Amino acid sequence: VSRHERRISQIEQLNQMPVYPTEKIIWDENIVPTEYYSGEGCLALPKLNLQFLTLHDYLLRNFNLFRLESTYEIRQDIEDVVWRMKPWQSEYGGVVFGGWARMAQTITSFSIVEVAKPNIGESWPARVRADVTINLNVQDHIKHEWEGLRKHDVCFLITVRPMLLYGTRFDRRQPFLDQTGLVYVRGCEVQGMLDEKGRVIEEGPEPKPKLRGDTRTFRVWLDPNQYQQDMTSSIQNGTEDPYETFNVIMRRKPKENNFKAVLETIRHLMNTECVVPDWLHDIILGYGDPGSAHYSKMPNQISTLDFNDTFLSLDHLRSCFPGCTIKVIEENPELQVPPFRIKFPISSTKDKGKKRKADEEEKDNEEDKTLIVEPYVAPNRGPYPYNQPKRNTIQFTPTQIEAIRAGMQPGLTMVVGPPGTGKTDVAVQIISNLYHNFPEQRTLIVTHSNQALNQLFEKIMALDIDERHLLRLGHGEEELETEKDFSRYGRVNYVLARRLELLREVGRLQESLDVPGDVSYTCETAGHFYLYQVISRWEQYMSKVKPKQGKKVEVEAVAAHFPFHKYFSNAPQPVFKGRSYEEDMDIAEGCYRHIKKIFTQLEEFRAFELLRSGLDRSKYLLVKEAKIIAMTCTHAALKRHDLVELGFKYDNILMEEAAQILEIETFIPLLLQNPEDGFSRLKRWIMIGDHHQLPPVIKNMAFQKYSNMEQSLFTRFVRLGVPTVDLDAQGRARASLCNLYNWRYKHLGNLPHVQELPEFQVPNPGLTFDFQLINVEDFNGVGESEPNPYFYQ
């Protein structure tokens, strides 16, 4: 009969599978190969190569590999911790621990507190919660680490029943399970620590309560699938209930502990209709023309782009487009100054007759190279010195400009950046240009590490981007080296402080206009004040100073009729220069823009008066206010579910260090939003990285080499032949050092300052040559030691 019964489909099987590994899988050599893989023989593992059958196949292979690789890392962690704890059998048959471990504690009590009813159509409970009590009689910094366990951190509950008597020596070369007597391993996810009244302490901007004593209790979620399997087996087969036996709880470093979130995200993606933009679909699976998503082949190419402050001068612009004819609309050389708008020729590839095509191609080739450059004057922003926009000061090379141009056009842009070629500067300029060209679009920045995100943010701060539009998600903002806090709660506080500042300005404006009443009380009253008092005065003023037919207006009239003199009395005086009518009108309009901006910002902040809780305000920031949102790929995987639920939306993705991110962790950020009408709204995907530098870290050799898991998506695209922009001028190392590695890249040259600046010409103190190997004699008679695998000293 079993041959004819309906087999469970792959997806149902996945949904019923426990996410955490148990002791049966962790130490099974057939499932998780040992670290020593010789390279010979065949393993029962999926492989990641260049092409995949469908998105489902792609996700399934990544799911299986990611699960096994994380299981292998968990095995290493558990073995290390339990060896350190030295579990021995006591005289009375119980367990004594002869050692201690920073990442583990003995459990004083464990109890299941809730088993919720199953959801409809499922056979496992909706959730299972338990309380774990431990005694933190340890040094303060370790105690802080335990108390710092956040919501969604994963811990492991372990049962050991050692057979070795007290004081027996452990031999790490012998099998682990027999010596330590490890019986069960179960995963759990922290919900939070309990306060003295037994309630979970929620995360948020409020300070944490101080708890007395050393006993701490954590509320944890257990895996419902696993719980149901364990209960079924104990009822049907009479096996013991593992949940009554746990005696050790182990935590892991948060950086390496995101496996559960990634696996659940992949599983969730396999259960939904996962919509990748049409222009990316075939490239991700590895089919079709690898260059089909390059901007030159996209149907919605944009012809006129505003390069804002990218170019420092017209000569810089000319040098960046060699081989192109440059037409400047402005004749007067004094006005040929940045910012520039550039109109690029876009070839229309409609089907023409053969003969006609050949004739037209000759004409096209001449037209193709003409760029029309229009210098324009940015509108005056106001009379105060801080109104002046911050400017880019970097002289980009022609290749960097090509990368920036590609990043501003819709499509897929891949930038290969050797060390010291200004990858981050290019990234930041692309972000700034997108922000100014498409103010209604939102850009998501994803990097591999928090450190890279911090460097990126420090450079974004130096450009002309309003900081109310910046937001940083994740836990790395603690290390950001700016006084400003870009995390969610930091931004909420910024908005609230900014609101008060602006309302004070409104109060000052009200006094200067002698308007009675209290209009600077809320954003709403300020809005009415603007509508009835400010706009009317401005319109009246404009009617007086706008030239009527054929009549000229005197220069003095501009200043004489200006209604806001008293308000701008704290700006650098005189506000009006009185040299020409045009200049003074420009200043007057700048002043009005300054006032108008106060009220538009207050209008945006009005929602914060209606939303009272910090959580609601931070959600509003994320979904509505922020235009540039940054996170690490780990955070994207951790929070995908929450982001999609909130209705998070974005149009552009920029990935830094893309060649160091695992294939699947690069893929997840493409899908952090719900499709609109079955289509993804993603317009640009910019990846910046260097596939000749370090690949993603995979600890197990079998997965790394046999399954090719260390190939990032970036590397795979390069191997498939997706067009890349290769940055070709480095400014970090001396030319002689650069020669050590520049054979790896196409035409990698040096920027002029590497040859000219004095610090590149003087020798390094203590070294005869630019670079040399140093022989170290046998130190302390130890010989060569290997503190970490493959790290010799």
N, C-alpha and C positions, 0 to 999 in steps of 0.2 A: 504494500500500500504506500510505503514511504516514497517509492519512486514516482507515484502519480500525484502526490499531494502538491499543492501550490508552494513553490519555493519563495522564501522571503526575498523581496527585491533588495538590491544593493542599498538603496537609500533608506529603506525601513531598517535594515540591519545596522546601518550607520547610526540612525536615530536611537536605536536601543542599546548602543554600545556605551559602556562607561568611559568617561573622558580620562580619568586618572588611571595610571597603570597600577596593577597589584603585584604582590610578590610572585605570582605564577608567571607573569609576563616578564617582570624585571630581570629575573635570573634565568630565563630560558634562552640558552645560547642559539636555539634554532630561530627564534624570533628576533632577538637583538644580538647581533654578532659581537664578539669580543673586540677589544681595541686593536689586536694584532691581526690585520687582514693582509695576507701575503700578496694579494693581487691575482692569485690563481684560483681556479674553481668558480662555480656559479653560485650566486646567492639568490634566495627567493625574495628579491627586493625589486620594487618598481624603479625605473630609471627616468631621469629628466634629460631629454636631449634637445633637439632643435624644434621638432614639430609635435603637435598633439592632435588627437582626433576631434575632440569637441571640448567645450569649456568644462563639461562634467568630468571628462577624462583627465583634464589638466588639474582640476581641483582635487580629484580623488588621489592621483599620484602624489601630489604635494601633501595631502592630508596624511596619507600612510607614512610617508618619509618623515614628515615633521614630527609625527607622533612617536616614531621609533627613535629618532635622534634625541627627542626630549627625554624619552624613557632611559636612554643610555646615560644622559647627564644626571638624571635623578638617581640611577643606580650608583654612579660614582659618589654623589653627595651622601646618600644613605650609608654606603659602606664607610666612607670617611668619618661620618658622625658617630656611627655605632662603634667603630673601632676605638674612637677616642673616649667613648663613655665607659668602655671596659665592663660589659655586663657579666657578672659571675653569679653562680648559684650560692645562696646562703645556706647556713647549717640547717635551717628549717625548711629548705626547699623553695624559698622565695627568690627574689632577684635583688642583688646589691650592685650598685654601680661604683666601680673603683676609680673612674676618671670623670672628666666633664667635657662638654663641648659647647662652644659659643652659640652654635646654631641649633641646639636641641636642649630640651628640658624634660625632667620626669613629670608625668601627669599625676596629680594628687587625686583628682576625681574626674569622671567622665560620665555624662548622662544625656540620653536622647530626650529633647524637650518637645519636639513636634514632628509628627508625620502627617502631612496634609493629604487630603483625598486626591485620587488620580484625576487628571483632566479627562474630558470625554474622549473615548476612543483610545486611551492609553492604559497600559496595565501597571505602570509604575507610579509611585506617589508624586504629586506636583512638587513638593519640596520636603526635605528632611533637615531639621535643625538640631544641633546638640550644643551642650556647654562643656568646655574644657577648662579645668582649673589647674594652674601651675603655681609653684612657689618661687618667686624671683629673688632668691637670696644670693645675688651676684653683684659684681661691680656695677657702679652707676651707669657707665656708658653702655654696657650690655643690657642693663635693665631698660634703658631708654630705647634701645633697638627693639626689644620685645614689645614695649608699650607703643612703639611707633608702627606696629603692624597696621596696614591700612585696609579699608574695605576692599574685597576682591583679591587680597594676597592669598596665595595658595600655601598650605602647610600639609605635612604628612603625619598621620597617626600610625605608630609602629608598636607591635607587640614583640617583646623578646622573652624567651624562656631558655636561659643558658643551661647547658649541662656541665660546663667546666666549673670546678670548685674555686673558691675564693683564692686569688693570688696566682692562678695559672697564667703562664705567658701566652700571648696571642702571636700567631705566626701569620703575617699578612700574605704570605705566599700560598698558604693552604686555603681551601674553599671557605668562603665567608659564612654561609648559612649554617654549616655544621658547628663551627666554633662559637658563633654568637647566639645560636638558637633563635634566629629571627623567624617568627611564625606568620605574622600578618603585616601588610602595609595597605593603608587606605588614604586617599587624598581628601582634603576638605578645603573650603574657601572661607576666609574670615569675613564675618559680617561686621564685627566690631568688638571692642572691649566693653564689659558691663560696668556701670557705676555702682555705688554702694546700695542703690535701691533696686539693682538688678535690671536696669534699662540699658539698651545699647547706646554708647556715646556716639552721636552722629558727627560726621565730618562737616566742617564749615568754617566761617571766619571767627566763630566764637572761640574763646580760649578753652582748653580742655580742663575738666575738673581735676583737682589734686586728690589722689586716693591714698589712704593710710595703709601702713603695713606692706607686706611683700606678696600677699596672695592676690593673684589676678585671674579673672575668669573671662574667657573669650567665647562669644557666640559664633558658631561656625555652621555653614551649610555643607551637608554631605551630598554625595552623588546619588540621586534617587534610583537610577538604573542599578547601580552597584548594590545599594541597600536592599532593593527588591530581590536581586539574585541571591544575596547572602541569606535573607530571611527565608526565601523559598527553600534553599538547600538545607537550612537548619531545621525547618519544619518537616520536609519530606524525607531527608536522609539522616536526620538526627545529629548533624554535625554541630559543633559548638558555635555560639554566637560571637563573632569576632569583636563586636562593639562593646563587649563587657570585659575585654582583656587588655585594651591599650595601656602601655606604660611609658611611652616616649612620644613627645611631639617635636617635629623637626620643621624649621623654616628654611627658606633658601634666599640667596641674594636676589633682591627684586629685579635686577637687570636681566637675570637669566631665567626668570620665573614666569614668563608670560605665555607658556605653552597652552594653558587651558583656554585662555581667551582666543588665541589664534585658532586653535582647533574648533572651538565653538563657532567662531566666525566663519571658518571654511565650511563647517557643517551647515550653518544657516544659509550661506550663499548657495550651497548645493540644493537646498530646499526651496529657494526662491527663483523666480525667473530672473536670471542675473543679466542685466543689460549693460553690455559694453558698447560704447559708441560704434556706429557702423564703420567709420573710417579706421578703427583700430582692430576690429574683430579678427580679420584675417592675419594681420601682422602678429597679434598675440599668439595665435595658433601656429604661426610660421608658414603661411601659404601666400600665394599670389605675388604681386610685385612688392618687394620689400621697401621700395621708395614711395609707395602710393600715399603715405600720410605726410610726405614732405610738403612744405607750404606751397611749393611751386606747382604741385598737382592737386591742391585742394580747390574745390569749386568756389569756396567763399573767401578767396584771397582779398586782402584789403589793399587798395592802391595808395591812399594817402595816409601816412603815419606821422604823428607828431613826436619827434625825437626829444622834445623838451630840452634837458640840459646835457644830453649825451655827448654832443660835440662842443669843444672848447672854442672853436673859431671856424671860419669858412675854410681856411687852409687845412685844418684838421679834417673837416668833412671831405674836402677834395682828395686828401691823401688816403682816406678810408675806402674810396670807391675807384680803385685804379681801373683803367680801361673803360670808364663810363664818361659820357659827356655830361657836364653839369650846367644846367641853365638856372641862373638866379633871377627871380622875378624882379627883385629890387635893384634899380640901377645905381643908386647912391652908395658908394663904398662905405660911407660912415654907418649906414643902416644895415650893412651885411654882417650882423652879429647874431649869435644864438639868442633865444631858442629858434630851431628850424623845423618847418614841416617839409617832408619830402614826398613827392608823388612818384611812385615807381611804375614803369610800364608793365602792364599785365597782358601777356600774349593770349589771344582768344584762340583756342584750338578747336574751332568748329570744323565740321567736315566740309572741305572745299574740294572742287574738282582738281584732278592731278596737275593739269597744265597751269591752272590759275594758282594752285598752291605753290608751284615752283617759282612763278613770277613773284608772288607776294612774299615768299620767304626772303628773297634778296632785300626787299623793302623793309621787311620786319626786322632783319638783323641790324639795319641802321637805326631804326626806331628804338629797338630793344635796349640800347645802351644809354638812352637819354634820361637823366633824372632831373625833375623840376624841383628846385629848392626855393622855399618861400620863408624868409626870415619874418617873424611876427613879434609884436611887442606884447609881453605878458601884461594883463591888466594890473594897474596899480592896486596894491592891497591895503594901503593905509599909510598914515604919516609916521607911525612908530618904527624905530629901528628893528624891532623883532618881527615886523610884518614882512621884512625882506625874505624871500624864499632861500633855503639852503641850496647850494649848488654842487653838482658833481665836479671834482677837480682832477679826475683821472683821464689821461690821454689814451683812449682805447686804441688798440691796433686794428688794422682792417679785418683780421679774422674775428676779433672780439666783436666788432661791429656787425659782422655777418651773423654771429651767434645771437646778438641782441635783436637784429632784424628778424631772424627766424623765430625767436621766442615771442615776438610781438604778433606774428602772423598766426592764424589758426593752423592746427596740425601737430605733428609729433616732431620735437626738436631734440636731437642728441648732441651734447657737447662733450668732446673728450678733452680733458684738461690735465696735461702733465703737471708735475709739481712746480709751483711758483708761477703759473701762467695766468693768475687772476680769475680763477673759477668763481670765487665768491663775489668779486666785483661785478662780473658779468651777470650773475644771478640777481644781485641787488638792483642793478640798473634795469634788468628786464622787469622786475617786480615794480619798480618805480614807474617805468614807462607804461606798463599795463594799467597801473593805478590812475595815471593821468589821462590816458587815451580812452579808457573804458570805465568811467567812475562808477557805473552801476554793476560792474562785474566783481566777483569775489575770487580771490586767489588763495589756494591752499599750499602751504610750504611743508614739505616732508623731508626730514633728514634721518640719518642712521643714528646719530648720537646727539645727546643734549648739548655737548660742547660745540658741535658744528652749528647747532641752532643758535647758540649764544653768539658765536662769531657773526653769523648772518644778521642777527638782530642789532648788534652793535653798529654794523655798517648801515642798516636800514635807518637807524636813528639819525645818521648824519645826512640823510637826504630829505627832500621836501615832501614828507608824508605825514599827514596829520595823525598825531599819536592816538587820537580817540578811535582810529580805524585799525589799530594793531591789537592782536590778541594771541596769547601763547597758551597752549593747552598742555597738560602733563605735569610731571613733578620736577622737571629740571630747572624751573624758573628760579629755584633757590640760588643757583650758582650764577645767575645773570649778573654781569659786573656793571650794572647801571643802577643809579639810585632809584630808577623807576621800576615798578612792579607790573609786568605784563601778563600775569596769570589772571584767571577769571575774576577772583575777588579783588585783586589789585586794580584791575580795570574798572570794576564797579565803584571802588573807592575813588578812583581818579575821576570818574564821571560825576560822582556826587560832589566831590570837592570843586570840580570845574563848574558845576551848576551854581554853587554858592558864589564863586568868583564872578561868573557872568551876571548873576542877579545883583551883585554889588555894583557892577558896571552899569546895569540898567538903572539902579537907584541914583547913580551919579548923573546919568543922562537925564533922568526925570528932574533932579534938582536944577541942572543947568538949563532946562527948558521951563522951569517954574510951573510944573504940572502938579496940582494938589493930589492928595490920596496916597495910598500905599500900593504902588504897582509892582514893586520888585519882590513880591512875597512868594509867588510860585511861577512856574514856567507859563501857566495858563494866563495869569494876570499880565505877565510881561508881553505875551502874544497880543492881548487886546490893546495894550499901550502902544505897541509897534504899529498895529493896524490903524488906530484912530489918531495917534499923536505924531508918530515919526514919519510915516509914509506921506501923510497930508502935507507936512511941512516941506518935505523933499520935493513933492510934486509942485507945490507953490513956488519953491526956489527955482526949479527947472524952467517953469513958465517965464520967470523973470529974466533968466540968463541965456536961454536958448535964442540964437539969432533969428529974428523975424525976416520976412522976405526983403532981401536987399539991404538990410540995416546991419551994421557991425555993432557988436557989443563991446563996451570999453573993458579993458583988463581989470580996472578997479572994481567994476560991478560984481565980478565973480566973488571977490572977498567980501564986498560990502553986504551983499544979500545973504551970505552963507549962514544957515540957521544954527550950526553946531559949534560956533567959535568957543563958547565957554567949556564945552565938553572936551575939546581937543587942546585946552590950554596947557595940559601936561605933556604934550608932544613937543619934539624939538621945534623951537620957534625961529623965524616966522613960518607958519604952515604954508602960506601962499607966497610964492617968490615975486609975483607981479612982473615977470619978464615978458610972458606972452599969454594970450587968451587960452591957447591949446594946453599949455603946460598947467596953468591954474585949473582949468576944467578937469584935466586928468587927476590932479591932486584932490579936487572936490569929490570926484567920483570914487577915488580910492578911499577917502574918509567915509563915504557912505557905504562902500563895500565892507569896511571894517565894522560899521554899526550893524549892517545887515547880517553879517556872519554871526554876531553875538546872538541875534534872534533866531537864525536858522538852527544854530547849535542847541539853543534852549528848546526849540520845537522838537528836535530829536530826543532831548533828554526828558521830555515830558512824560514818556512812558515810565521813567524811573520813579515818578511821583505816585503813579497808580500801582506799580508793582511794589509790594512792601518787603518780601523776603529776599535774602541774598541770593537764594537759589534761582528764583524767578528772574531776578535782575540779570544774573550771569547767563541764564538761558537766552534772554532777550538780546544780550550783547552778542552772543555766539550766532544767533539765527538772523538778527536784523542789522545790528550796528557795525560789527567788525567787517572790514573789507579784506584784510590780510590775516589769515589764521595760520598759525604755525604749530606743528606737533612732530614727535618722532614717529617712525613707522610702528614701533611697539605700541605707542599710545593709540594710534589709529586702529590697530587690531583689537586692543583692549576695549575701546569705547565705541566700536562701530555700531553696535546695537542701539546704544543711547543716542548717538548722533543721528542715525536714520529716523529714530522715533521722534526726535525733536523737530524733524524737517529741515535739517542742515542742508544748505545748498552752496555749490561753488561752480565756477566756470573754468578755472585754470588750475593746473597742478604744476608745481616746480619741485623737483627732487634733487637734493644735493647729495654727494657721496653715493650716487645711485649704484655704483659697481660694488659697494660693500653691503648691499641690502639683499637678503634672501629673495629668491624669485617670488614666493607667495606673499612676502611682506611688502613687495613692491606693487603687487597686483591689488591687494586689499584697498589701499587709498583711492583707487579708481572708482570704488563702489561704496563711498560713504554717504551716498544720497539716493533717494528714491527716484526712479525714472519718471519723467513727465510724459504722459500719454504714450508710454512704451518706448520713449527715446531718452538717451542720456543727454544732459545739457552740457557735458564737458566739451570745451572748444579747443583747449591747448594742453599739451602734456610736454613739459620740458624736463629732460633728464640730464644732469651734469655729473660726470664721474670720470674715472680712469680705470679701465679694465686691466691695465698693466700693473696696477698696484694691488694691495691685498684684497683677496676675495672674502666673502662672508665666512665667519668662523664656524667650522663644523668639526666637532671634536672626534667623532668616530671615523676612522680611516675607510671603513667599508662604505659608509654613506657618502663620504667625501669623494672617493675615487670611483667606486663601482657604480653608485647611483648618480654621480655627477651633481651632487646636491650643492656643491660650492659654486655652481655657475649662477651668477645673478642674471636677472632679466636684461640688464644693460648689456652684459657680455653676450647673451644669446642674440640680442638684436644686432650687435656688431657682427657676430658670426653669420647671421642671416643676410647681412649686407644692407641693413637700413642705413641711409646716408647720415654721416656725422659731420659736425664742424670740429676740426682739430685745431685747438689753440696752439700757436706756434712760436710764442716768444716768452721766455721765462725771465723773471727778475729776482730770483731768490738766491741762486748759488753762483759761485765764480764759474767762468767759462770752463776752466779745467775740470771742475767737479761735475759740471753738466755733461761733459764729454763721456763721463762714466756711464750715463744712462740714456743719452739722447739718440743712440742707435735704435732704441726701442720704438721711437715715434717718427711720424712723417715730418721732415723738415723742422725739427725743434731748434730754434735759434735763441739768441740772447737779446734782452732789451739793452739799449745803449748804456744805461746807468751801471750795468754790471761791469762794464769795462772802465767807466770813467770815475765813479765815486771812490774817494780815498780808502774807505774801509774794505773795498774789494781788491785794492792793490797792495796793501801792506800785508806782511806774512802773519800767520796766527802765532801768538807767543808760544814758545816751547816746541814748535814743530818745524823741522827743517824744510819739509815739502808741503805742498797744498794738502795732500792726503797721504797717510802712511799707516801700515799695520804696526802694532806695538806688541812686542813679546813680553808676556808676564811670566816671571819665574814661578816655580811651585810655591804657592802661598801657604804658610803654616803646615807644610808637609801633607796637605790633603789631596793634592793632585787635582784632576779635573772633576768637578761635581756637577750634578744636574738637579737644581732645586725644583724646577718645573719641567714637564716633558719637553724635550727638544730645546731647552734653554741651558746651554753649557757655560760654565764659568771656571 
